[in-house]
Amino acid sequence: MKEEMYLGYIKYDGPLVEDGLMDARKQAQALMGFDSAVRYFIGKMAPELQSLDFEIPVRIRKGSWEALIPETVAGWAQAGLGVVATAYFTKAAQKMAEKDFSDFGFKDIFRASLDGLKWFARIGKHMGDVSIRKFSDVRFDSSNGLIGIVNAKGEILYVPKHILDIYSQCPANILEKIAANITKGRDLVIGSIEGENLDEVTIDSSEKHIFCQDEEVEEDEILFPELEHGAEVVLEGEITRENKTSNSMGFKYNDHILTSYPENGSIVRYKHLIFSLVRLYGRVSRLDEKGRLNARRPKLIFRHLEEIRSDETYDLFNQ
């Protein structure tokens, strides 16, 4: 039987997962975070695929806890979408070629997205803060198309220019769901595989804070008191997550995550907006779990989400 080949993976490694076991909720969170992050990078590298709800197969392997994407991923995606997929993938591959990615095919788009995820972790570790998007005193390796970014210790990390362009616009919390499972005795590893070459990045418990943001509000603090119950609002923020069970989405507004619910219908039609900047049209709810006007953190009931697009090119080095 032919051994299955893989494009890349995330895994948790260490004494806590030596038997391949992990809490079911932690596993579900990791898989949802992995799926969302891979789709984000696919959408950045091949925008034609952004709004398509294709399947991403993942195999869980024991040893450490590993979630691997097989080389057959493109076939799964095409099968899930039907005949329309071929046109979309072909167009996406053409666009990739225009950006100096020669001979790109289906697998390459997925492999590139895994590379993006891995590089996000590597740059975040190097800088010690994923919110840093302006780099001074950069170095150039024009022969290899690399840009060297310098951290506070004076260390230089050379990064492909197209990766740095994407990183400059990437949501700071894109690894949060995956990194949330990191603890002492359980490290996160992100890897990509090409032929015999394996490249991976490890995030341990001392680096977890770089990728996880604290969303907790002090018990006695009323968050955004100006957002009064029943008020009609138009707010700008970022969609950070989805929860099909509660039919809700996370909306990052002024560095806090607010739970938002569609006024009508399912959140599925807004799935393509995850990790996007949007304008939310809706109203505020201060009802708590018992139906009292007592909630310290407001909820948002939205009628419409409008993606905020910019035609301006982000100039990474002239700010």
LUMFI-526414 format. One record per atom (N, C-alpha, C): residue in one letter; x, y, z. Coordinates in steps of 0.001 Angstrom, whole numbers, padded with zeros to 6 digits, always signed. Example, Ala and Ser with C-alpha at 12.3 -4.5 7.8 and 13.67 -1.06 7.14 Angstrom:
BEGIN
A+013190-005690+007800;A+012300-004500+007800;A+013200-003300+007800;S+012850-002250+007080;S+013670-001060+007140;S+012900+000030+007870;
This chain:
BEGIN
M+000842-001192+000000;M+000000+000000+000000;M+000879+001244+000000;K+000596+002159-000897;K+001402+003362-001018;K+001208+004264+000193;E+002337+004730+000753;E+002266+005605+001914;E+001719+006971+001519;E+000790+007485+002309;E+000194+008782+002000;E+001198+009897+002279;M+001227+010889+001383;M+002136+012014+001514;M+001359+013235+001995;Y+002084+014158+002640;Y+001429+015308+003251;Y+002102+016608+002825;L+001294+017696+002842;L+001798+019024+002503;L+002297+019759+003741;G+001672+019497+004880;G+002043+020194+006093;G+001135+019794+007243;Y+001324+020434+008385;Y+000615+019989+009580;Y+000747+021006+010703;I-000115+020842+011690;I+000142+021384+013023;I+000185+020183+013955;K+000935+020312+015001;K+000939+019235+015990;K+001263+019821+017358;Y+000805+019106+018389;Y+001154+019438+019759;Y+002116+018363+020233;D+003226+018798+020793;D+004296+017881+021151;D+004678+018084+022614;G+005074+017004+023273;G+005507+017104+024657;G+004900+016018+025517;P+005291+015971+026789;P+004836+014904+027697;P+003322+014789+027819;L+002594+015893+027692;L+001139+015855+027875;L+000410+015174+026720;V+001077+014997+025588;V+000404+014386+024425;V+001188+013214+023857;E+002006+012581+024670;E+002811+011465+024187;E+001956+010312+023676;D+000759+010133+024268;D-000111+009038+023847;D-001070+009464+022745;G-000931+010711+022250;G-001789+011190+021168;G-003148+011658+021614;L-003386+011733+022920;L-004696+012126+023423;L-004708+013592+023855;M-005855+014226+023661;M-006042+015603+024104;M-007542+015821+024292;D-007908+016704+025211;D-009303+017005+025481;D-010069+017280+024189;A-011287+016745+024085;A-012075+016865+022847;A-012310+018313+022457;R-012585+019173+023437;R-012830+020580+023122;R-011574+021263+022611;K-010428+020895+023182;K-009165+021461+022712;K-008879+021004+021280;Q-009187+019731+020986;Q-008985+019235+019628;Q-009884+019972+018634;A-011146+020154+019014;A-012082+020848+018122;A-011633+022279+017884;Q-011181+022953+018940;Q-010707+024331+018804;Q-009493+024399+017889;A-008576+023432+018046;A-007375+023416+017217;A-007723+023222+015743;L-008638+022300+015466;L-009011+022019+014080;L-009747+023206+013448;M-010627+023848+014203;M-011332+025017+013682;M-010359+026161+013420;G-009409+026349+014341;G-008419+027400+014164;G-007512+027132+012977;F-007120+025868+012803;F-006274+025462+011680;F-006996+025686+010357;D-008258+025263+010296;D-009069+025422+009088;D-009214+026903+008724;S-009549+027736+009701;S-009761+029165+009440;S-008477+029847+008977;A-007355+029504+009623;A-006085+030129+009277;A-005636+029740+007867;V-005765+028448+007536;V-005382+028001+006187;V-006243+028696+005134;R-007544+028800+005390;R-008439+029471+004442;R-008083+030949+004284;Y-007665+031578+005377;Y-007284+032994+005284;Y-006122+033167+004302;F-005077+032353+004456;F-003904+032498+003592;F-004228+032098+002153;I-005087+031095+001980;I-005516+030741+000626;I-006228+031932-000007;G-007090+032586+000764;G-007813+033747+000259;G-006901+034897-000103;K-005806+035075+000634;K-004853+036139+000332;K-004037+035823-000905;M-003660+034557-001075;M-002808+034175-002194;M-003607+033869-003448;A-004852+033440-003276;A-005721+033130-004412;A-007118+033640-004087;P-007368+034955-004254;P-008655+035562-003861;P-009874+034891-004491;E-009701+034253-005658;E-010825+033600-006316;E-011399+032463-005476;L-010609+031936-004541;L-011061+030819-003710;L-011670+031288-002392;Q-011580+032581-002103;Q-011946+033093-000786;Q-013391+032826-000407;S-014294+032961-001364;S-015715+032835-001043;S-016255+031425-001265;L-015389+030485-001660;L-015837+029122-001925;L-015734+028260-000672;D-016759+027482-000402;D-016808+026646+000797;D-016326+025235+000469;F-015021+025122+000158;F-014467+023820-000209;F-014007+023057+001030;E-013801+021752+000850;E-013385+020901+001966;E-011868+020869+002089;I-011405+020867+003325;I-009980+020677+003594;I-009845+019421+004452;P-009421+018309+003868;P-009312+017070+004647;P-008114+017128+005595;V-008270+016562+006771;V-007206+016528+007764;V-007159+015130+008358;R-005964+014574+008483;R-005810+013270+009135;R-005150+013468+010501;I-005752+012895+011540;I-005181+012969+012883;I-004295+011755+013096;R-003056+011997+013525;R-002111+010896+013700;R-001583+010885+015138;K-001507+009705+015710;K-001064+009530+017087;K+000458+009597+017170;G+000975+009871+018327;G+002406+009919+018608;G+002624+011142+019458;S+002606+012266+018803;S+002199+013506+019444;S+000772+013660+018910;W+000133+014786+019097;W-001189+014994+018468;W-000941+015777+017202;E-001197+015157+016042;E-000897+015788+014756;E-002141+015891+013878;A-002315+017029+013230;A-003340+017211+012210;A-002613+017513+010914;L-002700+016589+009959;L-001931+016683+008718;L-002844+016909+007522;I-002410+017750+006586;I-003135+017956+005340;I-002469+017111+004250;P-003202+016150+003667;P-002606+015257+002666;P-002433+015934+001309;E-001576+015364+000481;E-001360+015898-000868;E-002615+015805-001728;T-003563+014970-001330;T-004812+014803-002083;T-005823+015903-001795;V-005421+016946-001069;V-006347+017998-000662;V-007052+018660-001839;A-006337+018873-002942;A-006953+019542-004084;A-008092+018718-004664;G-007898+017387-004697;G-008956+016520-005197;G-010192+016587-004327;W-009984+016659-003011;W-011105+016802-002078;W-011845+018109-002334;A-011072+019183-002476;A-011689+020497-002675;A-012502+020528-003957;Q-011937+019967-005028;Q-012646+019940-006307;Q-013909+019087-006231;A-013771+017922-005592;A-014930+017027-005485;A-016056+017685-004702;G-015695+018424-003651;G-016701+019076-002834;G-017427+020183-003554;L-016735+020826-004505;L-017334+021956-005215;L-017975+021557-006538;G-017552+020416-007086;G-018097+020015-008376;G-017322+020619-009529;V-017928+020639-010719;V-017221+021047-011932;V-016800+022503-011902;V-017499+023342-011135;V-017146+024760-011092;V-015758+024970-010502;A-015294+023989-009702;A-014011+024150-009032;A-012859+024290-010009;T-012902+023537-011102;T-011788+023557-012049;T-011519+024961-012555;A-012565+025669-012923;A-012402+027032-013427;A-011826+027944-012359;Y-012322+027796-011128;Y-011836+028644-010048;Y-010373+028370-009748;F-010009+027089-009647;F-008635+026744-009340;F-007693+027162-010463;T-008135+026992-011706;T-007306+027386-012838;T-007053+028885-012817;K-008102+029662-012589;K-007967+031109-012525;K-007044+031513-011383;A-007202+030844-010235;A-006353+031149-009088;A-004892+030856-009405;A-004642+029728-010045;A-003277+029364-010397;A-002674+030381-011363;Q-003490+030880-012297;Q-003015+031903-013235;Q-002626+033169-012494;K-003451+033564-011527;K-003154+034757-010741;K-001865+034578-009948;M-001669+033371-009421;M-000449+033106-008672;M+000765+033246-009577;A+000636+032760-010812;A+001735+032845-011773;A+002081+034293-012078;E+001039+035147-012148;E+001261+036564-012416;E+002068+037223-011306;K+002027+036654-010108;K+002747+037208-008976;K+004112+036526-008808;D+004630+035982-009881;D+005953+035360-009900;D+006016+034014-009183;F+004880+033349-009032;F+004882+031980-008541;F+004748+031082-009777;S+005840+030600-010291;S+005792+029863-011547;S+005273+028447-011345;D+004527+027969-012357;D+004044+026583-012405;D+003223+026190-011175;F+002378+027088-010714;F+001560+026785-009549;F+000356+025942-009917;G+000115+024928-009111;G-001056+024081-009274;G-001861+024073-008005;F-002825+023153-007945;F-003720+023082-006806;F-002967+022869-005488;K-002114+021844-005480;K-001393+021530-004253;K-000532+022695-003798;D+000042+023402-004774;D+000959+024491-004443;D+000255+025630-003709;I-001005+025897-004064;I-001758+026958-003394;I-001950+026601-001917;F-002283+025332-001643;F-002453+024898-000261;F-001111+024875+000472;R-000065+024426-000219;R+001259+024401+000415;R+001715+025823+000744;A+001443+026770-000168;A+001823+028164+000077;A+001079+028735+001276;S-000186+028334+001451;S-000945+028831+002597;S-000365+028289+003903;L+000076+027036+003906;L+000723+026465+005086;L+002045+027169+005362;D+002754+027532+004286;D+003985+028300+004445;D+003691+029646+005101;G+002584+030282+004674;G+002207+031559+005257;G+001954+031442+006748;L+001269+030377+007143;L+000979+030121+008553;L+002275+029907+009338;K+003160+029151+008760;K+004443+028867+009418;K+005282+030140+009565;W+005316+030958+008491;W+006085+032196+008538;W+005485+033193+009521;F+004150+033216+009659;F+003529+034097+010644;F+004066+033763+012036;A+004132+032470+012345;A+004657+032039+013640;A+006130+032411+013786;R+006888+032223+012725;R+008341+032497+012780;R+008619+033993+012972;I+007882+034832+012245;I+008077+036283+012377;I+007621+036755+013751;G+006470+036230+014214;G+005975+036603+015536;G+006969+036263+016638;K+007545+035070+016574;K+008556+034668+017550;K+009772+035589+017483;H+010192+035915+016274;H+011380+036747+016078;H+011183+038147+016652;M+010003+038743+016379;M+009744+040112+016821;M+009243+040167+018263;G+008650+039063+018757;G+008130+039042+020117;G+006799+039736+020275;D+006207+040169+019148;D+004932+040897+019187;D+004355+040895+017775;V+003207+040225+017590;V+002623+040136+016245;V+001934+041421+015809;S+001828+042397+016708;S+001217+043670+016320;S+002214+044606+015634;I+003493+044261+015662;I+004504+045086+014992;I+004422+044847+013492;R+004091+045895+012739;R+003951+045772+011292;R+004849+046752+010534;K+005565+047607+011259;K+006495+048544+010631;K+007907+048134+011006;F+008738+047965+010010;F+010084+047467+010248;F+011107+048513+009803;S+011977+048891+010717;S+013027+049850+010395;S+014357+049110+010251;D+015292+049768+009633;D+016634+049190+009459;D+016580+047809+008804;V+015769+047699+007743;V+015662+046406+007059;V+016884+046151+006191;R+017157+044898+005921;R+018281+044487+005076;R+017713+043786+003845;F+018408+043869+002749;F+017915+043281+001517;F+018898+042246+000977;D+018356+041110+000580;D+019115+040069-000119;D+018463+039926-001486;S+018826+040820-002396;S+018158+040888-003698;S+018373+039635-004532;S+019473+038947-004342;S+019745+037750-005143;S+018751+036635-004852;N+018231+036602-003617;N+017273+035564-003235;N+015869+036113-002990;G+015672+037418-003214;G+014357+038015-003014;G+013919+038020-001564;L+014880+038174-000651;L+014575+038143+000776;L+014774+039517+001413;I+014009+039764+002486;I+014129+041003+003243;I+014439+040643+004682;G+015478+041254+005231;G+015877+040980+006604;G+015241+041954+007571;I+014516+041442+008564;I+013900+042297+009583;I+014658+042106+010893;V+014863+043221+011592;V+015694+043232+012790;V+014813+043347+014028;N+015062+042502+015018;N+014278+042571+016258;N+015012+043414+017305;A+014449+043490+018501;A+014998+044344+019564;A+016385+043885+020014;K+016710+042624+019773;K+018020+042103+020154;K+019066+042316+019070;G+018635+042892+017937;G+019554+043099+016825;G+019704+041887+015926;E+018891+040858+016167;E+018954+039652+015341;E+018185+039872+014038;I+018650+039252+012968;I+018041+039445+011651;I+017366+038154+011193;L+016131+038274+010732;L+015414+037154+010127;L+015115+037516+008687;Y+015549+036690+007748;Y+015302+036946+006330;Y+014000+036255+005909;V+013118+037047+005302;V+011774+036599+004969;V+011495+036884+003492;P+010836+035950+002769;P+010440+036245+001382;P+009533+037475+001341;K+009734+038341+000354;K+008994+039609+000302;K+007485+039392+000242;H+007016+038403-000551;H+005571+038204-000657;H+004966+037763+000676;I+005740+037028+001474;I+005276+036624+002801;I+005175+037838+003715;L+006149+038725+003655;L+006138+039912+004496;L+004992+040846+004124;D+004673+040913+002834;D+003538+041730+002388;D+002228+041211+002986;I+002065+039888+002987;I+000855+039288+003560;I+000845+039450+005071;Y+001989+039245+005704;Y+002084+039367+007166;Y+001673+040769+007622;S+002021+041781+006828;S+001733+043161+007222;S+000240+043434+007331;Q-000588+042605+006687;Q-002037+042796+006716;Q-002769+041689+007468;C-002009+040734+007993;C-002608+039551+008612;C-003183+039868+009993;P-004359+039333+010357;P-004917+039548+011697;P-003961+039069+012780;A-003815+039862+013826;A-002881+039515+014896;A-003282+038243+015632;N-004578+037899+015593;N-005060+036739+016366;N-005270+035497+015507;I-004646+035433+014345;I-004919+034323+013427;I-004486+032970+013996;L-003514+032954+014891;L-003065+031694+015504;L-003656+031463+016895;E-004530+032357+017333;E-004971+032334+018722;E-005643+031020+019124;K-006567+030519+018304;K-007274+029282+018662;K-006322+028099+018754;I-005314+028089+017893;I-004349+026985+017907;I-003390+027138+019075;A-002911+028371+019275;A-001925+028617+020331;A-002525+028535+021721;A-003855+028670+021844;A-004504+028637+023159;A-004276+027306+023877;N-003999+026238+023129;N-003793+024911+023732;N-002372+024703+024243;I-001498+025666+023985;I-000113+025545+024452;I-000071+025682+025972;T+000694+024822+026603;T+000921+024919+028034;T+002244+024220+028341;K+002677+024282+029561;K+003921+023603+029918;K+003757+022106+029693;G+004606+021526+028874;G+004481+020114+028530;G+003704+019869+027254;R+003244+020950+026584;R+002529+020792+025314;R+002865+021988+024417;D+003811+021798+023494;D+004232+022829+022550;D+003435+022707+021257;L+003344+023806+020529;L+002726+023807+019206;L+003819+023808+018148;V+003669+022926+017152;V+004615+022860+016034;V+003831+023044+014744;I+004298+023936+013871;I+003696+024148+012553;I+004748+023805+011512;G+004399+022908+010589;G+005396+022460+009616;G+004867+022394+008209;S+005770+022509+007251;S+005436+022317+005840;S+006410+021305+005254;I+005903+020553+004270;I+006690+019472+003676;I+006712+019647+002166;E+007896+019601+001593;E+008023+019638+000133;E+009094+018645-000265;G+008653+017519-000863;G+009593+016456-001198;G+010195+015882+000072;E+011523+015898+000128;E+012221+015402+001316;E+012471+016508+002335;N+012071+017739+001997;N+012368+018873+002869;N+011242+019121+003869;L+011618+019176+005136;L+010685+019456+006223;L+011136+020726+006925;D+010223+021680+007060;D+010547+022944+007726;D+009467+023215+008765;E+009857+023403+010012;E+008861+023595+011056;E+009290+024644+012072;V+008285+025188+012745;V+008470+026204+013777;V+007771+025718+015044;T+008426+025866+016181;T+007856+025445+017459;T+007565+026664+018330;I+006374+026690+018930;I+005994+027735+019877;I+005783+027064+021232;D+006541+027472+022243;D+006395+026856+023561;D+005639+027782+024510;S+005472+027346+025743;S+004640+028081+026699;S+005181+029472+027005;S+006496+029666+026891;S+007066+030989+027156;S+006757+031979+026039;E+006324+031467+024883;E+006026+032331+023727;E+004532+032423+023425;K+003725+031713+024192;K+002284+031661+023948;K+001657+033057+023935;H+002109+033930+024844;H+001515+035262+024973;H+001650+036095+023694;I+002611+035756+022855;I+002814+036509+021612;I+001613+036344+020693;F+000983+035180+020724;F-000070+034838+019776;F-001472+034811+020377;C-001583+034894+021693;C-002887+034861+022348;C-003173+036197+023010;Q-004333+036746+022710;Q-004741+038010+023299;Q-005715+037743+024438;D-005612+038528+025488;D-006501+038383+026630;D-007809+039093+026344;E-008899+038312+026286;E-010200+038891+025988;E-011031+039120+027248;E-010489+038811+028405;E-011277+038893+029630;E-011513+040343+030051;V-012657+040598+030599;V-013001+041908+031128;V-013097+041789+032639;E-012596+042779+033365;E-012714+042752+034818;E-014181+042585+035220;E-014411+041831+036279;E-015768+041466+036675;E-016669+042684+036882;D-016120+043765+037444;D-016927+044939+037757;D-016925+045984+036649;E-016230+045711+035557;E-016116+046703+034488;E-017281+046583+033507;I-017909+047700+033209;I-018932+047733+032164;I-018234+048113+030864;L-018230+047208+029936;L-017504+047414+028687;L-018335+048255+027716;F-017717+049307+027195;F-018351+050212+026235;F-019726+050705+026719;P-019753+051443+027827;P-021037+051931+028348;P-021802+052807+027356;E-021098+053385+026407;E-021774+054220+025398;E-022640+053396+024446;L-022387+052071+024391;L-023217+051187+023562;L-024425+050751+024395;E-025465+051528+024328;E-026639+051284+025156;E-027584+050276+024510;H-028325+049578+025336;H-029259+048557+024860;H-030253+049153+023856;G-030405+048487+022727;G-031355+048899+021706;G-030841+049944+020737;A-029650+050496+020990;A-029107+051540+020114;A-028759+050972+018739;E-029109+051695+017685;E-028721+051333+016330;E-027274+051791+016114;V-026440+050898+015597;V-025019+051220+015464;V-024483+050803+014093;V-023428+051489+013686;V-022598+051087+012552;V-021174+051079+013093;L-020590+049888+013243;L-019276+049741+013863;L-018301+049087+012895;E-017051+049503+012981;E-016013+048891+012156;E-015120+048023+013033;G-014864+046818+012564;G-014035+045898+013327;G-013653+044696+012483;E-013259+043632+013157;E-012752+042443+012465;E-013509+041206+012919;I-013911+040370+011972;I-014533+039088+012298;I-013422+038115+012684;T-013487+037599+013907;T-012383+036784+014423;T-012680+035298+014486;R-013974+034926+014494;R-014292+033500+014637;R-015764+033273+014322;E-016132+032013+014201;E-017524+031630+014000;E-017872+030517+014974;N-019140+030432+015340;N-019624+029344+016192;N-020969+028896+015629;K-020948+027808+014871;K-022176+027344+014221;K-023204+026862+015242;T-022714+026352+016377;T-023642+025851+017391;T-024524+026969+017944;S-023912+028124+018246;S-024677+029258+018781;S-025096+030237+017694;N-024713+029939+016440;N-025012+030820+015299;N-024509+032244+015583;S-023245+032323+016001;S-022666+033617+016357;S-021282+033776+015753;M-020800+035019+015766;M-019463+035328+015271;M-018783+036263+016260;G-017463+036181+016326;G-016698+037110+017143;G-016402+038367+016343;F-016622+039531+016958;F-016403+040822+016289;F-015440+041624+017152;K-014221+041826+016639;K-013212+042555+017393;K-013409+044051+017199;Y-013730+044725+018299;Y-014020+046162+018270;Y-013208+046837+019375;N-012325+047747+018989;N-011474+048457+019969;N-010786+047498+020941;D-010156+046463+020375;D-009347+045496+021126;D-010134+044564+022045;H-011450+044487+021877;H-012264+043527+022628;H-013115+042723+021651;I-013372+041469+021997;I-014184+040605+021147;I-015621+040614+021652;L-016533+041054+020805;L-017953+041074+021133;L-018660+039958+020364;T-019549+039254+021026;T-020324+038225+020341;T-021410+038895+019512;S-021515+038481+018256;S-022510+039076+017350;S-023360+037983+016723;Y-024637+038296+016529;Y-025592+037329+015999;Y-026316+037946+014798;P-026546+037161+013741;P-027347+037695+012626;P-028804+037874+013058;E-029422+038942+012619;E-030826+039185+012949;E-031708+038098+012353;N-031333+037649+011159;N-032075+036583+010488;N-031100+035615+009829;G-031476+034350+009782;G-030711+033368+009030;G-029463+032872+009737;S-028647+032165+008964;S-027457+031502+009484;S-026197+032320+009225;I-025173+032095+010062;I-023884+032767+009863;I-023102+032179+008692;V-023562+031059+008144;V-022812+030383+007079;V-022529+031320+005909;R-023496+032184+005577;R-023297+033060+004423;R-022247+034149+004682;Y-021828+034284+005954;Y-020791+035263+006285;Y-019436+034600+006550;K-019358+033293+006323;K-018149+032537+006663;K-016907+033071+005961;H-017073+033562+004734;H-015922+034040+003968;H-015321+035321+004544;L-016011+035931+005521;L-015522+037182+006103;L-014649+036976+007338;I-014455+035732+007759;I-013615+035471+008930;I-012217+036027+008688;F-011693+036746+009671;F-010405+037434+009647;F-010409+038653+008729;S-011587+039125+008318;S-011689+040312+007469;S-012139+041518+008286;L-011747+042706+007827;L-012256+043938+008399;L-013625+044208+007796;V-014597+044520+008649;V-015956+044711+008164;V-016603+045922+008832;R-017689+046344+008227;R-018569+047354+008815;R-019857+046650+009217;L-020176+046702+010505;L-021343+045990+011035;L-022508+046956+011202;Y-023654+046592+010632;Y-024884+047370+010768;Y-025850+046570+011643;G-026248+047146+012766;G-027148+046401+013638;G-027532+047181+014870;R-027814+046443+015949;R-028229+047079+017198;R-027533+046397+018368;V-027535+047091+019501;V-026855+046616+020701;V-027844+045885+021609;S-027372+044795+022220;S-028182+044090+023227;S-027394+044019+024528;R-028046+044410+025620;R-027445+044306+026953;R-028165+043261+027804;L-028920+042372+027158;L-029623+041325+027895;L-028626+040263+028352;D-028704+039869+029606;D-027831+038804+030085;D-028495+037451+029844;E-027901+036389+030391;E-028406+035037+030126;E-029797+034801+030703;K-030202+035622+031687;K-031527+035474+032291;K-032529+036468+031713;G-032123+037178+030639;G-033037+038108+029997;G-033161+039445+030689;R-032221+039742+031600;R-032250+041022+032298;R-031320+042012+031611;L-031617+043313+031727;L-030759+044353+031154;L-029562+044581+032072;N-028687+043568+032105;N-027637+043583+033123;N-026280+043150+032572;A-026170+042904+031271;A-024920+042387+030702;A-023839+043460+030699;R-022679+043130+031248;R-021573+044090+031288;R-020859+044166+029942;R-020900+043080+029189;R-020314+043072+027839;R-021461+043083+026829;P-021516+044086+025952;P-022631+044154+025000;P-022552+043064+023939;K-023697+042674+023429;K-023782+041792+022265;K-024299+042623+021093;L-024042+042145+019892;L-024451+042865+018685;L-025373+041986+017854;I-026489+042527+017454;I-027423+041844+016560;I-027318+042553+015212;F-026753+041883+014220;F-026477+042589+012966;F-027437+042201+011833;R-027742+043208+011023;R-028544+043000+009814;R-027666+042728+008613;H-026451+043305+008647;H-025596+043227+007459;H-024143+043395+007876;L-023255+042658+007214;L-021812+042838+007369;L-021243+043226+006015;E-020530+044311+005981;E-019968+044819+004726;E-018446+044806+004827;E-017797+044072+003955;E-016338+044000+003991;E-015733+045350+003640;I-014734+045750+004419;I-014029+047002+004156;I-012836+046688+003271;R-012849+047203+002074;R-011773+046957+001115;R-010961+048223+000920;S-009691+048049+000660;S-008827+049192+000380;S-008087+048953-000920;D-008107+049943-001789;D-007384+049837-003059;D-005953+050325-002930;E-005628+050801-001733;E-004282+051319-001533;E-003338+050170-001239;T-002162+050214-001788;T-001137+049214-001509;T-000446+049582-000224;Y-000337+048615+000662;Y+000330+048863+001929;Y+001836+048934+001698;D+002411+050103+001914;D+003847+050299+001703;D+004557+049945+002994;L+005194+048822+002983;L+005774+048269+004196;L+006973+049045+004707;F+007647+049731+003792;F+008934+050298+004174;F+008977+051817+004122;N+007861+052467+003786;N+007857+053920+003682;N+006835+054547+004599;Q+006818+054084+005824;Q+005882+054635+006807;Q+006655+055148+008018;
